[in-house]
Amino acid sequence: FREWDQIFPSGSMTVAAVDRLVHHCHIVGIKGESYRQKQAAAGVSIDQNDPPM
């Protein structure tokens, strides 16, 4: 969420958007290596229809 200020034109719009997204959510922080980033770095395609990177 901390990088969302770069997307929205003002801080108040960012706060409003995040507030609406997380109002009824449970945010789960996951520590550890990202398999998606690991596969992207290795050039492996997850979807068989997508060409390898």
PDB file with SEQRES, HELIX, SHEET and CRYST1 records, atoms N, CA, C and O in Angstrom:
SEQRES   1 A   53  PHE ARG GLU TRP ASP GLN ILE PHE PRO SER GLY SER MET          
SEQRES   2 A   53  THR VAL ALA ALA VAL ASP ARG LEU VAL HIS HIS CYS HIS          
SEQRES   3 A   53  ILE VAL GLY ILE LYS GLY GLU SER TYR ARG GLN LYS GLN          
SEQRES   4 A   53  ALA ALA ALA GLY VAL SER ILE ASP GLN ASN ASP PRO PRO          
SEQRES   5 A   53  MET                                                          
HELIX    1 AA1 TRP A    4  GLN A    6  5                                   3    
HELIX    2 AA2 GLY A   11  VAL A   22  1                                  12    
HELIX    3 AA3 TYR A   35  ALA A   42  1                                   8    
CRYST1    1.000    1.000    1.000  90.00  90.00  90.00 P 1           1          
ATOM      1  N   PHE A   1       0.815  -1.201   0.000  1.00  0.00           N  
ATOM      2  CA  PHE A   1       0.000   0.000   0.000  1.00  0.00           C  
ATOM      3  C   PHE A   1       0.857   1.262   0.000  1.00  0.00           C  
ATOM      4  O   PHE A   1       0.414   2.315  -0.461  1.00  0.00           O  
ATOM      5  N   ARG A   2       2.054   1.163   0.504  1.00  0.00           N  
ATOM      6  CA  ARG A   2       2.871   2.365   0.650  1.00  0.00           C  
ATOM      7  C   ARG A   2       3.265   2.993  -0.683  1.00  0.00           C  
ATOM      8  O   ARG A   2       3.631   4.168  -0.717  1.00  0.00           O  
ATOM      9  N   GLU A   3       3.199   2.249  -1.770  1.00  0.00           N  
ATOM     10  CA  GLU A   3       3.561   2.792  -3.080  1.00  0.00           C  
ATOM     11  C   GLU A   3       2.347   3.308  -3.859  1.00  0.00           C  
ATOM     12  O   GLU A   3       2.498   3.795  -4.979  1.00  0.00           O  
ATOM     13  N   TRP A   4       1.170   3.210  -3.292  1.00  0.00           N  
ATOM     14  CA  TRP A   4      -0.032   3.620  -3.998  1.00  0.00           C  
ATOM     15  C   TRP A   4      -0.120   5.120  -4.197  1.00  0.00           C  
ATOM     16  O   TRP A   4      -0.863   5.570  -5.069  1.00  0.00           O  
ATOM     17  N   ASP A   5       0.610   5.912  -3.421  1.00  0.00           N  
ATOM     18  CA  ASP A   5       0.615   7.370  -3.606  1.00  0.00           C  
ATOM     19  C   ASP A   5       1.138   7.750  -4.985  1.00  0.00           C  
ATOM     20  O   ASP A   5       0.873   8.852  -5.466  1.00  0.00           O  
ATOM     21  N   GLN A   6       1.871   6.858  -5.619  1.00  0.00           N  
ATOM     22  CA  GLN A   6       2.384   7.129  -6.963  1.00  0.00           C  
ATOM     23  C   GLN A   6       1.300   6.940  -8.016  1.00  0.00           C  
ATOM     24  O   GLN A   6       1.432   7.461  -9.124  1.00  0.00           O  
ATOM     25  N   ILE A   7       0.235   6.210  -7.702  1.00  0.00           N  
ATOM     26  CA  ILE A   7      -0.827   5.910  -8.657  1.00  0.00           C  
ATOM     27  C   ILE A   7      -1.923   6.962  -8.630  1.00  0.00           C  
ATOM     28  O   ILE A   7      -2.383   7.407  -9.681  1.00  0.00           O  
ATOM     29  N   PHE A   8      -2.343   7.361  -7.444  1.00  0.00           N  
ATOM     30  CA  PHE A   8      -3.452   8.301  -7.291  1.00  0.00           C  
ATOM     31  C   PHE A   8      -2.929   9.735  -7.235  1.00  0.00           C  
ATOM     32  O   PHE A   8      -1.820   9.976  -6.758  1.00  0.00           O  
ATOM     33  N   PRO A   9      -3.728  10.689  -7.724  1.00  0.00           N  
ATOM     34  CA  PRO A   9      -3.264  12.076  -7.782  1.00  0.00           C  
ATOM     35  C   PRO A   9      -3.097  12.763  -6.424  1.00  0.00           C  
ATOM     36  O   PRO A   9      -2.403  13.775  -6.333  1.00  0.00           O  
ATOM     37  N   SER A  10      -3.718  12.233  -5.375  1.00  0.00           N  
ATOM     38  CA  SER A  10      -3.559  12.865  -4.061  1.00  0.00           C  
ATOM     39  C   SER A  10      -3.540  11.799  -2.973  1.00  0.00           C  
ATOM     40  O   SER A  10      -4.044  10.690  -3.150  1.00  0.00           O  
ATOM     41  N   GLY A  11      -2.953  12.164  -1.860  1.00  0.00           N  
ATOM     42  CA  GLY A  11      -2.891  11.246  -0.726  1.00  0.00           C  
ATOM     43  C   GLY A  11      -4.259  10.894  -0.189  1.00  0.00           C  
ATOM     44  O   GLY A  11      -4.483   9.761   0.240  1.00  0.00           O  
ATOM     45  N   SER A  12      -5.181  11.847  -0.203  1.00  0.00           N  
ATOM     46  CA  SER A  12      -6.522  11.570   0.315  1.00  0.00           C  
ATOM     47  C   SER A  12      -7.259  10.564  -0.569  1.00  0.00           C  
ATOM     48  O   SER A  12      -8.040   9.757  -0.064  1.00  0.00           O  
ATOM     49  N   MET A  13      -7.022  10.601  -1.877  1.00  0.00           N  
ATOM     50  CA  MET A  13      -7.640   9.609  -2.770  1.00  0.00           C  
ATOM     51  C   MET A  13      -7.049   8.223  -2.512  1.00  0.00           C  
ATOM     52  O   MET A  13      -7.760   7.220  -2.573  1.00  0.00           O  
ATOM     53  N   THR A  14      -5.768   8.173  -2.229  1.00  0.00           N  
ATOM     54  CA  THR A  14      -5.114   6.899  -1.928  1.00  0.00           C  
ATOM     55  C   THR A  14      -5.693   6.308  -0.650  1.00  0.00           C  
ATOM     56  O   THR A  14      -6.029   5.125  -0.607  1.00  0.00           O  
ATOM     57  N   VAL A  15      -5.810   7.121   0.381  1.00  0.00           N  
ATOM     58  CA  VAL A  15      -6.360   6.660   1.656  1.00  0.00           C  
ATOM     59  C   VAL A  15      -7.790   6.164   1.475  1.00  0.00           C  
ATOM     60  O   VAL A  15      -8.159   5.130   2.031  1.00  0.00           O  
ATOM     61  N   ALA A  16      -8.602   6.891   0.702  1.00  0.00           N  
ATOM     62  CA  ALA A  16      -9.986   6.491   0.475  1.00  0.00           C  
ATOM     63  C   ALA A  16     -10.060   5.155  -0.262  1.00  0.00           C  
ATOM     64  O   ALA A  16     -10.867   4.298   0.098  1.00  0.00           O  
ATOM     65  N   ALA A  17      -9.233   4.968  -1.279  1.00  0.00           N  
ATOM     66  CA  ALA A  17      -9.243   3.726  -2.043  1.00  0.00           C  
ATOM     67  C   ALA A  17      -8.819   2.542  -1.174  1.00  0.00           C  
ATOM     68  O   ALA A  17      -9.470   1.497  -1.186  1.00  0.00           O  
ATOM     69  N   VAL A  18      -7.745   2.701  -0.431  1.00  0.00           N  
ATOM     70  CA  VAL A  18      -7.270   1.624   0.435  1.00  0.00           C  
ATOM     71  C   VAL A  18      -8.296   1.315   1.520  1.00  0.00           C  
ATOM     72  O   VAL A  18      -8.525   0.150   1.847  1.00  0.00           O  
ATOM     73  N   ASP A  19      -8.912   2.351   2.076  1.00  0.00           N  
ATOM     74  CA  ASP A  19      -9.930   2.173   3.110  1.00  0.00           C  
ATOM     75  C   ASP A  19     -11.085   1.323   2.597  1.00  0.00           C  
ATOM     76  O   ASP A  19     -11.568   0.437   3.303  1.00  0.00           O  
ATOM     77  N   ARG A  20     -11.525   1.586   1.378  1.00  0.00           N  
ATOM     78  CA  ARG A  20     -12.634   0.834   0.812  1.00  0.00           C  
ATOM     79  C   ARG A  20     -12.250  -0.610   0.491  1.00  0.00           C  
ATOM     80  O   ARG A  20     -13.078  -1.515   0.598  1.00  0.00           O  
ATOM     81  N   LEU A  21     -11.015  -0.820   0.102  1.00  0.00           N  
ATOM     82  CA  LEU A  21     -10.559  -2.170  -0.203  1.00  0.00           C  
ATOM     83  C   LEU A  21     -10.412  -3.044   1.043  1.00  0.00           C  
ATOM     84  O   LEU A  21     -10.721  -4.235   1.008  1.00  0.00           O  
ATOM     85  N   VAL A  22      -9.951  -2.467   2.117  1.00  0.00           N  
ATOM     86  CA  VAL A  22      -9.638  -3.267   3.305  1.00  0.00           C  
ATOM     87  C   VAL A  22     -10.699  -3.196   4.390  1.00  0.00           C  
ATOM     88  O   VAL A  22     -10.514  -3.765   5.466  1.00  0.00           O  
ATOM     89  N   HIS A  23     -11.801  -2.512   4.132  1.00  0.00           N  
ATOM     90  CA  HIS A  23     -12.826  -2.314   5.157  1.00  0.00           C  
ATOM     91  C   HIS A  23     -13.319  -3.640   5.749  1.00  0.00           C  
ATOM     92  O   HIS A  23     -13.431  -3.762   6.969  1.00  0.00           O  
ATOM     93  N   HIS A  24     -13.609  -4.614   4.919  1.00  0.00           N  
ATOM     94  CA  HIS A  24     -14.107  -5.902   5.404  1.00  0.00           C  
ATOM     95  C   HIS A  24     -13.118  -7.037   5.093  1.00  0.00           C  
ATOM     96  O   HIS A  24     -13.525  -8.182   4.896  1.00  0.00           O  
ATOM     97  N   CYS A  25     -11.845  -6.720   5.051  1.00  0.00           N  
ATOM     98  CA  CYS A  25     -10.838  -7.710   4.677  1.00  0.00           C  
ATOM     99  C   CYS A  25     -10.009  -8.156   5.869  1.00  0.00           C  
ATOM    100  O   CYS A  25      -9.941  -7.491   6.903  1.00  0.00           O  
ATOM    101  N   HIS A  26      -9.400  -9.276   5.686  1.00  0.00           N  
ATOM    102  CA  HIS A  26      -8.360  -9.749   6.596  1.00  0.00           C  
ATOM    103  C   HIS A  26      -7.071  -9.713   5.791  1.00  0.00           C  
ATOM    104  O   HIS A  26      -6.941 -10.427   4.797  1.00  0.00           O  
ATOM    105  N   ILE A  27      -6.128  -8.900   6.207  1.00  0.00           N  
ATOM    106  CA  ILE A  27      -4.861  -8.784   5.496  1.00  0.00           C  
ATOM    107  C   ILE A  27      -3.888  -9.794   6.096  1.00  0.00           C  
ATOM    108  O   ILE A  27      -3.649  -9.809   7.304  1.00  0.00           O  
ATOM    109  N   VAL A  28      -3.343 -10.622   5.242  1.00  0.00           N  
ATOM    110  CA  VAL A  28      -2.420 -11.668   5.672  1.00  0.00           C  
ATOM    111  C   VAL A  28      -1.037 -11.317   5.136  1.00  0.00           C  
ATOM    112  O   VAL A  28      -0.831 -11.258   3.923  1.00  0.00           O  
ATOM    113  N   GLY A  29      -0.109 -11.087   6.028  1.00  0.00           N  
ATOM    114  CA  GLY A  29       1.267 -10.821   5.633  1.00  0.00           C  
ATOM    115  C   GLY A  29       2.005 -12.137   5.454  1.00  0.00           C  
ATOM    116  O   GLY A  29       2.048 -12.959   6.370  1.00  0.00           O  
ATOM    117  N   ILE A  30       2.574 -12.333   4.300  1.00  0.00           N  
ATOM    118  CA  ILE A  30       3.279 -13.583   4.016  1.00  0.00           C  
ATOM    119  C   ILE A  30       4.760 -13.279   3.859  1.00  0.00           C  
ATOM    120  O   ILE A  30       5.156 -12.452   3.038  1.00  0.00           O  
ATOM    121  N   LYS A  31       5.559 -13.951   4.647  1.00  0.00           N  
ATOM    122  CA  LYS A  31       7.003 -13.788   4.549  1.00  0.00           C  
ATOM    123  C   LYS A  31       7.564 -14.951   3.754  1.00  0.00           C  
ATOM    124  O   LYS A  31       7.031 -16.060   3.787  1.00  0.00           O  
ATOM    125  N   GLY A  32       8.619 -14.687   3.059  1.00  0.00           N  
ATOM    126  CA  GLY A  32       9.253 -15.753   2.298  1.00  0.00           C  
ATOM    127  C   GLY A  32       9.409 -15.363   0.851  1.00  0.00           C  
ATOM    128  O   GLY A  32       8.999 -14.284   0.423  1.00  0.00           O  
ATOM    129  N   GLU A  33      10.013 -16.266   0.111  1.00  0.00           N  
ATOM    130  CA  GLU A  33      10.310 -16.016  -1.285  1.00  0.00           C  
ATOM    131  C   GLU A  33       9.042 -16.133  -2.136  1.00  0.00           C  
ATOM    132  O   GLU A  33       8.214 -17.015  -1.909  1.00  0.00           O  
ATOM    133  N   SER A  34       8.903 -15.255  -3.095  1.00  0.00           N  
ATOM    134  CA  SER A  34       7.773 -15.278  -4.006  1.00  0.00           C  
ATOM    135  C   SER A  34       8.065 -16.239  -5.155  1.00  0.00           C  
ATOM    136  O   SER A  34       9.044 -16.068  -5.882  1.00  0.00           O  
ATOM    137  N   TYR A  35       7.213 -17.248  -5.313  1.00  0.00           N  
ATOM    138  CA  TYR A  35       7.397 -18.196  -6.414  1.00  0.00           C  
ATOM    139  C   TYR A  35       7.206 -17.503  -7.763  1.00  0.00           C  
ATOM    140  O   TYR A  35       7.886 -17.829  -8.735  1.00  0.00           O  
ATOM    141  N   ARG A  36       6.278 -16.545  -7.818  1.00  0.00           N  
ATOM    142  CA  ARG A  36       6.023 -15.819  -9.065  1.00  0.00           C  
ATOM    143  C   ARG A  36       7.255 -15.031  -9.482  1.00  0.00           C  
ATOM    144  O   ARG A  36       7.643 -15.070 -10.649  1.00  0.00           O  
ATOM    145  N   GLN A  37       7.877 -14.316  -8.551  1.00  0.00           N  
ATOM    146  CA  GLN A  37       9.080 -13.549  -8.876  1.00  0.00           C  
ATOM    147  C   GLN A  37      10.240 -14.477  -9.226  1.00  0.00           C  
ATOM    148  O   GLN A  37      11.044 -14.166 -10.105  1.00  0.00           O  
ATOM    149  N   LYS A  38      10.326 -15.608  -8.541  1.00  0.00           N  
ATOM    150  CA  LYS A  38      11.394 -16.564  -8.815  1.00  0.00           C  
ATOM    151  C   LYS A  38      11.255 -17.130 -10.231  1.00  0.00           C  
ATOM    152  O   LYS A  38      12.245 -17.258 -10.950  1.00  0.00           O  
ATOM    153  N   GLN A  39      10.029 -17.466 -10.626  1.00  0.00           N  
ATOM    154  CA  GLN A  39       9.799 -17.995 -11.968  1.00  0.00           C  
ATOM    155  C   GLN A  39      10.032 -16.935 -13.032  1.00  0.00           C  
ATOM    156  O   GLN A  39      10.570 -17.236 -14.098  1.00  0.00           O  
ATOM    157  N   ALA A  40       9.634 -15.696 -12.755  1.00  0.00           N  
ATOM    158  CA  ALA A  40       9.849 -14.615 -13.716  1.00  0.00           C  
ATOM    159  C   ALA A  40      11.343 -14.382 -13.925  1.00  0.00           C  
ATOM    160  O   ALA A  40      11.789 -14.168 -15.052  1.00  0.00           O  
ATOM    161  N   ALA A  41      12.106 -14.422 -12.849  1.00  0.00           N  
ATOM    162  CA  ALA A  41      13.553 -14.220 -12.956  1.00  0.00           C  
ATOM    163  C   ALA A  41      14.215 -15.353 -13.729  1.00  0.00           C  
ATOM    164  O   ALA A  41      15.223 -15.148 -14.405  1.00  0.00           O  
ATOM    165  N   ALA A  42      13.633 -16.569 -13.623  1.00  0.00           N  
ATOM    166  CA  ALA A  42      14.191 -17.719 -14.319  1.00  0.00           C  
ATOM    167  C   ALA A  42      13.683 -17.814 -15.758  1.00  0.00           C  
ATOM    168  O   ALA A  42      14.159 -18.643 -16.533  1.00  0.00           O  
ATOM    169  N   GLY A  43      12.707 -16.955 -16.116  1.00  0.00           N  
ATOM    170  CA  GLY A  43      12.166 -16.976 -17.467  1.00  0.00           C  
ATOM    171  C   GLY A  43      11.192 -18.112 -17.703  1.00  0.00           C  
ATOM    172  O   GLY A  43      11.002 -18.543 -18.841  1.00  0.00           O  
ATOM    173  N   VAL A  44      10.574 -18.601 -16.640  1.00  0.00           N  
ATOM    174  CA  VAL A  44       9.628 -19.708 -16.737  1.00  0.00           C  
ATOM    175  C   VAL A  44       8.217 -19.137 -16.811  1.00  0.00           C  
ATOM    176  O   VAL A  44       7.847 -18.279 -16.010  1.00  0.00           O  
ATOM    177  N   SER A  45       7.431 -19.617 -17.774  1.00  0.00           N  
ATOM    178  CA  SER A  45       6.050 -19.195 -17.926  1.00  0.00           C  
ATOM    179  C   SER A  45       5.149 -20.093 -17.089  1.00  0.00           C  
ATOM    180  O   SER A  45       5.263 -21.317 -17.152  1.00  0.00           O  
ATOM    181  N   ILE A  46       4.252 -19.492 -16.303  1.00  0.00           N  
ATOM    182  CA  ILE A  46       3.318 -20.250 -15.481  1.00  0.00           C  
ATOM    183  C   ILE A  46       2.178 -20.774 -16.348  1.00  0.00           C  
ATOM    184  O   ILE A  46       1.766 -21.925 -16.201  1.00  0.00           O  
ATOM    185  N   ASP A  47       1.668 -19.941 -17.246  1.00  0.00           N  
ATOM    186  CA  ASP A  47       0.557 -20.293 -18.123  1.00  0.00           C  
ATOM    187  C   ASP A  47       1.110 -20.951 -19.380  1.00  0.00           C  
ATOM    188  O   ASP A  47       2.008 -20.405 -20.021  1.00  0.00           O  
ATOM    189  N   GLN A  48       0.593 -22.098 -19.731  1.00  0.00           N  
ATOM    190  CA  GLN A  48       1.109 -22.823 -20.885  1.00  0.00           C  
ATOM    191  C   GLN A  48       0.827 -22.074 -22.184  1.00  0.00           C  
ATOM    192  O   GLN A  48       1.489 -22.331 -23.189  1.00  0.00           O  
ATOM    193  N   ASN A  49      -0.151 -21.143 -22.191  1.00  0.00           N  
ATOM    194  CA  ASN A  49      -0.475 -20.375 -23.389  1.00  0.00           C  
ATOM    195  C   ASN A  49       0.462 -19.193 -23.580  1.00  0.00           C  
ATOM    196  O   ASN A  49       0.556 -18.645 -24.678  1.00  0.00           O  
ATOM    197  N   ASP A  50       1.155 -18.798 -22.520  1.00  0.00           N  
ATOM    198  CA  ASP A  50       2.082 -17.672 -22.598  1.00  0.00           C  
ATOM    199  C   ASP A  50       3.454 -18.160 -23.056  1.00  0.00           C  
ATOM    200  O   ASP A  50       3.923 -19.201 -22.596  1.00  0.00           O  
ATOM    201  N   PRO A  51       4.097 -17.425 -23.950  1.00  0.00           N  
ATOM    202  CA  PRO A  51       5.458 -17.805 -24.323  1.00  0.00           C  
ATOM    203  C   PRO A  51       6.420 -17.530 -23.175  1.00  0.00           C  
ATOM    204  O   PRO A  51       6.171 -16.626 -22.379  1.00  0.00           O  
ATOM    205  N   PRO A  52       7.496 -18.272 -23.069  1.00  0.00           N  
ATOM    206  CA  PRO A  52       8.487 -18.003 -22.010  1.00  0.00           C  
ATOM    207  C   PRO A  52       9.068 -16.614 -22.178  1.00  0.00           C  
ATOM    208  O   PRO A  52       9.144 -16.084 -23.286  1.00  0.00           O  
ATOM    209  N   MET A  53       9.476 -16.034 -21.059  1.00  0.00           N  
ATOM    210  CA  MET A  53      10.037 -14.680 -21.074  1.00  0.00           C  
ATOM    211  C   MET A  53      11.423 -14.664 -21.643  1.00  0.00           C  
ATOM    212  O   MET A  53      12.043 -13.604 -21.729  1.00  0.00           O  
TER     213      MET A  53                                                      
END                                                                             
